[in-house]
Amino acid sequence: MDNIKNYVQQHKQRFIDELIELLKIPSVSADSAYSQDVINTADAVKASLEKAGCDKVELCETPGYPIVYGEKMIDPNLPTVLVYGHYDVQPPDPVDLWDSPPFEPVIKKTELHPEGAIFARGACDDKGQMYMHVKALEYMVQNNDLPCNVKFMIEGEEEVGSPSLAWFVERNQEKLANDVILISDTGMISNQQPSITTGLRGLSYVEVEVTGPNRDLHSGLYGGAVANPINILAKMIAQLHDENNHITIPGFYDRVQELSREERDEMAKAPFSLDNYKKALDIEDIYGEATYTTNERNSIRPTLDVNGIWGGYTGEGAKTVIASKAYAKISMRLVPDQDWNEITELFTKHFESIAPKGVRVKVKPHHGGQAYVTPIDSIGYRAAAAAYEESFGIKPIPVRSGGSIPIVALFEKELKSKTIMMGFGLDSDAIHSPNEHYGIFNYMKGIETIPLFYKHFTEMSK
């Protein structure tokens, strides 16, 4: 432990500078205007893996953006760890809510990050967390401390649903063969209390379109006489939850895996302050499905949320118009054993059924993925727990995350291996939001802890 701490301290500024350079590249996969930047980021990740000590690194072409593959194979008889990460980032919008430009990284001290945090899009999700693994490999190679084989698979389409990843994995199963998959795209409870994510929610993401008249209409001449698509869409969305915030789609809960009272009591042992939660979000009270706690609502229960809604005139000043069309983007977070394809079909059927005759409805599925739960008695989990305990001096708590990483279920299906989610971010890091940031402490602690996972996993695999 002292060796890795000394190495990280010695190279701390360089590690920060390298990450900052990576964060300057606006690798927004959702916007084709940034396509060259996404490719440039792939090149930068490839170069970083080569410098870190991989013997083989290549840009693997896909139907979309390339996947960066690297490996350091020291002995075929030893275990192999496959590291997954992504180099693309969310769009920075709304840019005017950032305190500093999203692709001009700055370091600022905060209450939770007295050592400072890097503010930039992708700082935590996932460039900062992905790059910890690159620097951890550098340490292990430079100090002859790599105890097993390692492979890297870093993609550039995670933020748009990883459309090319399944294509790549299915065609490269031998190349990607491994004993465990390691991902840092999640978080932990706090800098004092580490945790390991043992469950992820699934996802169904759709876009809906409501069409009324064949053109935009004058709201004075036609108001009250024809269906207004924006009004209708708002009413339809309001019908998707009942008075207890229970989702009203028929069949939506049929496959939901209910946790036992014992499991829920175990979850409740994780430290949580409702007052601090409300204070951090600047809200007067919490809101959600009746009879469940906040931490249950955002992890073990399915949800339905509107992620965006638009239509009509939204420019400066007034324009008295009834829009011809209205749109919304809707995401549903799912739990075991809900199937995202089935949920998408149920949503489509229900949403079309509640539309009045005065409008036409179209539902466009975007992407989705299945929920995932990893066992806490596996070698991978036990190795991760030992690594955190050695690094932080306290045992980590297993937690279920409200987020989704759809490719985790894909990995188990295609590669037949378990995934361990060793995240070092915090809930307050504002991923997907303005002012996303990642603590210097968390970044360095990740680099310190990851080599310990390799050590314990190799020892436990004997």
N, C-alpha and C positions, 0 to 999 in steps of 0.2 A: 504493500500500500504506500509506503514512503517513497518508493521509486517513482510510481506514477504521479504522486502529488508533486514531487520535486520537478519532474519533467513538465507537468502542466504549468507550474509556477514559472519555470524557466522560459517557456515558450508562450506564455499567456497572451502577451500583446500581439504576437504574430498570429495566434489562433483567432483573436478578435479581428485583426486587420483582414485576414483572409475571408472570414465570414462576411464582413462588411462589403468587400469587393463583390462577393457572390450576390449579396442582397441588392446591390445597385442595378443589377440586370432585371428589367421588368418582364419576367417570364410568365405572363398571364396567358394561360392556355385557352381560356374561354373567348378571347378576342383575337381574331385573325390579324389585327393590326400589329400584334406583338409576336407574330410567328417567328421572325428572325431572332428576336430576343430569346425565345424559348430554345431555339436551336443553339444559340450562343451559350446559353446556360448549360446545355448538355455537354458542349465542348469543354466548358470550364470544369464541370464535375469529372469528366473523363481525365482531364489533366491532373486534377487533384488526387484521383485514385492512383494514377501512375506515380506521382511524387510520393504518395504515402507508402508505396511498396508493393502494389499489386503486380504480379508477374505478367498478367494478361488483362488488357482493358480494351473494350471495343464499343462502338456505337452500333447498336442493333436496329436496323430499319424495321418499321412497323407500318400499318396502314395510316398511322398518325405520326406523332412525334417519336423520336428515337428513344430506345431504352439503353441506358448506360450499364454495361455489364463488366464486372471486374472480378478477378479471383487471385487468391494466394493459396496454392495447394502445396502443403509441406509433406504430407504423408497420406496416401489413400486409406491407410488403416485407422487413421484418426477421425473423429467426428468432423462434420462440416456444418458451419453456421451460414445461413443465407440471410443477408441483411437487405431489407426492403426499405425504400424511401422514395420521395418524389421531389423533383426540382421545379415543378410548376407552382404557381401561387394563384390565390384568388384575385379578382379584379379589385383595385383599390377604392372604388366608389363607395360612398360619396367622398370625393377628395377634399371638399371644403371643410369636412369635419376632422381632418387630420391636423394635429398641432405642428407637424413638420412634414415635408413632402414624403410620400410613401416609399419612394425609391432613392431617397437621399438619407441613408441611415445616420441616426444620431444616438449618442449614449446619454441617458439622463437617469439621475437617481430618483427613486420613488420610495414610498413607505415600505413596500414589500421587497424592494430591491435597493437596499442601501449601498451596495457595491456598484449599482448602475444596471441599466437594461438597454438593450439595443432596440430602438424603435424603427421599424420598417416593415413593409409588407413581406411576409414569408419568414420573418425573424424566428418565429416559433413553429409555424406551420408551412413548410416542414424543413426549410433550408437549414435553420439552426440545429434542429434535432437530427437531421440527416447527416450534417457535417460533423457532428460529434463522433459518429462511427468512423468517418474518414480519419479524423485525428487520433482516435483510439487505435486504429490500425497502424498509423504512423508510429505511435509510441511502441506498440508491441513488436513491430519490425525493427525499429531502430535499437531496441534494447534486447533483441533476441528473446522476446517474451510471448510470442504467439504459440499457444499450446495446441492448436488444431487448425483445420482448414477454414477458409472464409471465402464467401462469394458475395458480390454486391449486385443488386438489381434496382436501379434507380430510374423511375419513369417520369414522363413529362405530361401526363394527362389525368392525374388523380383528381384534380379539382373539377374535372368535367366528367367524372364517372369512370375513368380508366377504360375507355372503349377498346383500346388496342392491347390491353394487358392479357386478357383471356386468350386472344389470338396468339400472342407471343408465348405464354406459358404452355399452351397446348402443343406448340411446335418445338419446344425446347426443354422437355421434361428431363432428359439426360443431363443437359448442360446445367440445369437448376437443381439437380438431385442434392438433397441435404438431410440433416438429422433434426434440425430445428430452424425456424424462421424468427428473426429478430426485427422488431419494428419499434421505432421511437416516433410516433405520431399521435401520442396521447399525453396525458398529464399525470400529476400526482397531487395528493391532498394539500401539502404545503412543503416549504423548504425544511421544516423541522420533522414532518411526518411523511415519509415516502409511501407510495402505494403502487400496486401493480394492477393494471386494467385486466380483468379476467372476462369481461363481456362487452360486446358492442351491439348497438341496435342496428337493425337493417334499415333499408331506405326505399321508398317509392317516391319518385319526383315527377310531377306532371305539370303541364301548362294547359290552361283552359281558355277558351275563346267563346264569347257570347256575342252573337250578331243579331241586330234588330232590323231597322230599315235599311234600304239599299244605299243610303248616303247619310251624311251628317245633316241634321235638321235644325231649323230655327226653333229655339225652345219656347218662344212666344206663340208661334203659329201652330206648333205640333205638341207642345207640352201638355200632358194629361190625356192625350188622345192615342199615343202609341207607346209601346214598351220602351223604356230607356235602358239600354244594355248595362250601363253602370249601376243603376238602381237595382236591376234584376240580379246582377252578379253579386252585389252586396247582400241581397236577401238570401240568395242561394248559399253563399258562404256562411251566413249566420245560421242556416239550418243544419250545418254539418256538426254542430255540438248542441247538446241539450242543456238544461239548467244546471246540471251537475258537471258540466264540461266533459261529458261522455260523448264519444264520437258516434254519430247516428247512422253510419253506413251499415245496412243490413249485412250480417256475416263478418263484420270487421274483427270482432273479438273471438270468433269461433275457435281459432287455433292458438290463442294467446296462452303462453305457459305461465301459470300462476305460481308464484313462489310461496313456500310454506311459511307459517308464522315464525318458525325457527330461523329460516333463512333471512327473513325480513328483520328479525331481532339482531342477527349477526351483522347485517348491513348497518344497522343503527348505531353500532359501536364506533363507527368512524367519526372522528371529531367534526362537529358542524355547529356553527353559530348562526341561527336564523337572523338575529339582529345584524351581524356583520354582513350576511348575505344581502339583506335589504339595503344596508348602508352602501355597500359596494356598487349596487345597481341603481341607487337613488330612487327606490320605490317605497311606497307606504305599506304595501302588503303583498303577499304572495298570491298566486292565482293558479288554479289547475284542477285536475280531476279530484272529485270528492273522495274522501276516506283514505287518501294516500299522502305520504309526507313529501316534502320538496325533493329530497334525494331519491325517493322512489319514483316520483313523477318524471324525473329527468334521466332515469336509467332503466328501470324494469317495466315501465308502462309505455304503450304505444301512444303516439301523438299525431296531430294533424295541424299544420301551421301554414298560413299564407306568407310566402316569402317576398312577394311583390305584387302590386295591383296597379293597373293603369288603364287609361282610355280618355277620350275627349280632349279638351284643351287644358294644358298645364303650363302654358307660357305666362309671361308677365301681363298683368291687367286682366280684363274681362272679355269673354267671348261667349255669348249666350247660345249654346249649341247642345243638341242631344246627339251624342256620338253614335255612329253606326255600330261600333264594336267596343267591347271591353275585354280586358285580359287579366289573368292572374297566374302566378306560379305558386304551386302548392307542394309541400313536402310532407310525407308521412314517415315518421320514425317507427320502426317495427321491432318486435321482440320475438324470441324463440316461441313458437315454431311457425310464425307467420311467413308466408311465401310472398315475396314482393311482386311477382307477376300476378298472382291471384288477387292481391290487394289492389293492384292497379286496375284490374278488370272490375272488381267490386266497386271501386270509386267511380270508374267511368259509367257503369250501368246506373248507379245511384244518382250521380250528378246529372246525367241526361234525363232521368226520370222526374227530377224536381223542377225542371225548367218549364215555365209557362209556355203556352202556344205562341205567344207573340215574339219569341226569339228562337234562334237555332244555336245549339251548343256543340262545340268540338273539344275533345280532350286529346291532348298530344303527350304521350309518355316520353320522358327524357331518359332517365336511367334509374338504376336501383341496385339493391344487393341484399343478401340475407344477413340475419343476425348471427352472432358467433359467441360461444362461451368456451373458454379454455379451462381444463381441469387444473386444480391447484396441487394435485398429487403427482404431476408429471415431473420428469427430470428438469425440463426447461424452466418450469415455474420455480422449483426448489433452488435451481442455480441462480435465477434472478433474485429470489428472496435473499439468498446468502450474499449476493453481490451488494444489494442495497444495505443489508445489515452491516456488512463490513465497511462500507463507504460512509453511511450516515450514523452508524452506531445505534440503530434502532430497527426493529423488525418492520417490514412494510406491511400494509394492510391490503388485502385483495378487494377491489372495487369493480363495479360495473359502470361503464361509461354510457352517456347518452348519445355520443357521437356514432358515426358509421364509418367503417373502412370496408366497403363491400368486397374488396379483393381477398380479405382474410379467409372467408368461406371458400372462395375460389381456390386458394392455395391448398387448403385441406383436401378439397375434392380432387385436384389435379396432381398435387405433389405428395399427398399422403403424409403431411407433416404438420405438427402443431406450431402455432404462432405465439410468441411471447412478446407482450407489449410493454416495453420499458420506456415509458414517457417521463420527461423531466419538466414539462411545462406546467403552468398554473392556470386555473380557471380565469384569473384576472388578466391573462396575457392578450386578450382581445383578438383572438384569431378570427378571421373573416370579417373583422370590424375595423373602423378607423383606429389609428394609434396602436396597431398590433406591436407587441414587443416581446423580448425574451431576456430573462435575467442573466447577467454575466455569471453569477453564482451557479445558476442552473446549467448553463452551457459548459462551464468547467467541471461541474460535478458529474455531468453526464460522461464527459471524456474520462474522468477518474473511475467511474463505476463500470463502464462497459467492458474493459479488459478483465475485470473481476468475474463477470459473467462467463467469459471464455474459460477462465481458469476453473471455476466451479463446475461448469457444464462438462468440461473434458474429464475432470476427476470423477464426477458422478456417473459418467458414461462407461467407465472401465468395468 
